[in-house]
Amino acid sequence: MNSEEIFAKWRLKGNNKEASVDMWNSMAQSFNEQRIPSFADNKFLQLLQRNNMFSLDSLVLDVGCGPGKYTLALAERCKKCVGVDLSPRMIEIAKQKKVEEKLENIEFYCADWHEVNLQQMGFEKKFDLVFAHLTPAVQSADTFQKLLSASKGWCVLSKPTHRTDPVSDKVKKLVGITEKRESCNEEILFAFELLWRQGMFPCVTYEKQRWSMQKTLNEAYGMYINRAKTYRNISLAEEEIIKQYLQSIAVNGLICEEVDTTITTLYWHVEKEVICNE
């Protein structure tokens, strides 16, 4: 495919923004319980460090930052870090953590990356490192291209691929949704080809992960029902079907799900050829 064909195929698919915001808001508390990652044991941070993607003079942009755990982890090693996320609750938590960690060189913005105007925000070619780690903020050629447009140096895109979500897949099946967007196999292929056709040479890494997810019933209602709504409008009757299923599998009021995936990470430099280091 040429670039025009990729832009035509890789587009935002019927996204219900309100449902997306509600879903991520409902998940914010569980994300808040996650610790700030450490360079000692986090493979993503180690990848950035090993390839010298940041320094004490660097400006860094975290796209789809959630509660800001990677923004916070990098702040002490960079000049300034900026995080952007569409969930007000996630950004609220990120700002709280910024205060708790006594970090002054961070800014958090509640904004939808799909709608962000780089020129108006002063983001064009501003950052030494731009990354989007396991976020649906980048789910079209347009939003992917924004990563390049915001960077004057390094870019990194991490996506879950070959992913299985047993509970989520069952929920969607119950209401007749067959599409699966949680696994981003095709998006990684589109991103690689766009870079290749623009004369860039992206490196690729893989990391198998298993996520043990545990949510209260109310948290599970918020996540699974709103996830279904990001595919299409669902009726009150369908919402009730989902609730009944979740109630049927709850153990001591909790929904547990084991998600298996391979994290595929593309990294590249917008101005020079990269030697892949693993």
Secondary structure, 3 states (H helix, E strand, C coil): CCHHHHHHHCCCCCCCHHHHHHHHHHHHHHHHCCCCCCCCCCHHHHHHHHCCCCCCCCEEEEECCCCCHHHHHHHCCCCEEEEEECCHHHHHHHHHHHHHCCCCCEEEEECCCCCCCHHHHCCCCCEEEEEEECCCCCCCHHHHHHHHHHEEEEEEEEEEEEEECHHHHHHHHHCCCCCCCCCCHHHHHHHHHHHHHCCCCCEEEEEEEEEEEEEEHHHHHHHHHHHHHCCCCCCHHHHHHHHHHHHHHCECCEEEEEEEEEEEEEEEECCCCCCCCC
